[in-house]
Amino acid sequence: TKGIAVKLKRLGWFGSEIGSAVVKDMSMGGAGLLAPLKDNVPDQFWVLYDKNTKVKAKVCYRKSINDKLEFLGLEWHGKDNSVRLKLLRKLRRRAFVLKQDNFRLVEVNQQQNLG
């Protein structure tokens, strides 16, 4: 599944890690992500891209995809738009790099098949 990997952590001073998820879509208002059902993701948690970038999220939509995954529609919480923008820029930059890498891989495979 294509997307950007993030970590999910519980709210609170010593928020324990919930698990990993994959961001499929993101905007300034929220995001859509896939998470393992076994992680029992709570209704509110932190989304971490790296040690310096985290955003508080609230689940506004849940749908089971299969017996292992669920799709979560998130709404960002908190008033600091600069943090959201920072996360959005990092995710878009990462998605662009992945897309470029995938394009190069396809190009190499095509050249090998022709040669």
N, C-alpha and C positions, 0 to 999 in steps of 0.2 A: 504494500500500500504506500503510495507516495504521500509525503507530508513531512512536517518538521517535528522531530522528537522533543518533548518537554517533560519535566518532572512535575508531579503534583504533590503538595504538602498540606497537611492539616493546619488549620488556623490555631493561633495560640503562641505563647512564648517559645515553647520547645516543640513546635509542630513537627510531628513525625512524618516521614515520607509515606505517601499513599501508593505511589508507583509511577510508571511512565505512561505517556499518552502520545498521540500523534495529532498535531494541529492540521486540519484539512482546509480551513478557511478562517480568515481573521479580518476584523475591521476595528475602528476606534470604539465601537459599541460592544463588541464581544467576539466570540470565536465558536467554531464548530470543531470538535475533536473526537477521536476514537480512543476508548479506554477499555482495558480488560474488565469483564464483569466480575472476575474474582477479586478485584481491588476494592469493590464496594465504595465507590467514590461518593463522598458526602455531598450535600447540597451547596456547601460553601467551602472554598479551599484556595490555596495559592497556586498559581501557574508559574513555574520557574523555567526560564530559558537558559540562564547561567547564574553564577553566584551573585551577580550585580543587578539582574533584571527579573523582577517578580511582580505579578499583578494579582490582586484579589478577584476571585470570580464566583459567580452564583449560577447554579444550573437552572435554566428556565425551560429546558426541554430534554427528555430522555427517550431513547428508542433502542431496543435490543436489535442488533444487526444479525446475530446468530447466537449460538450457545456460548460463545467466548468473548464477543465484543459488544459494546454499546456505543451509540453516538450521543454526545452531549452537546446541547446548544447552550453556550455560556453568555452571560452578561457581565461586563467588567464592573467592579465596584470600586469606590474611592474617587476622590476628586482630582487626583493628580494626572492630568492628561499627558504631561510630559513623559511619565513612565510608560503609559500605553503607547505613545508615539515611538518611544525608544524600542519597546518590544516589537511593535509592528515593523519598524525599520530593520531590526535584526532578523526577524522571520522572513521578510521579503528578500533581504540580501542573501540569506541562506538558501531560500527557494530558488533564487536566480542562479546561484552557484551550482546547486544540484541539477537544475535544468541544463546549464551549460555543460556540466560533466556528462550528463546523459546524452546530449547531442553529440559530444565528442566520441563517446563510446559507440553510438550508432554509426557515426562516420567511419571510425576505424573498422568496425565489422563489415560495412559495405565495401570498403577498400580491400579487405582481406578476401571477401567473396568474389570480387572482380579480378583480383590478381592471382 
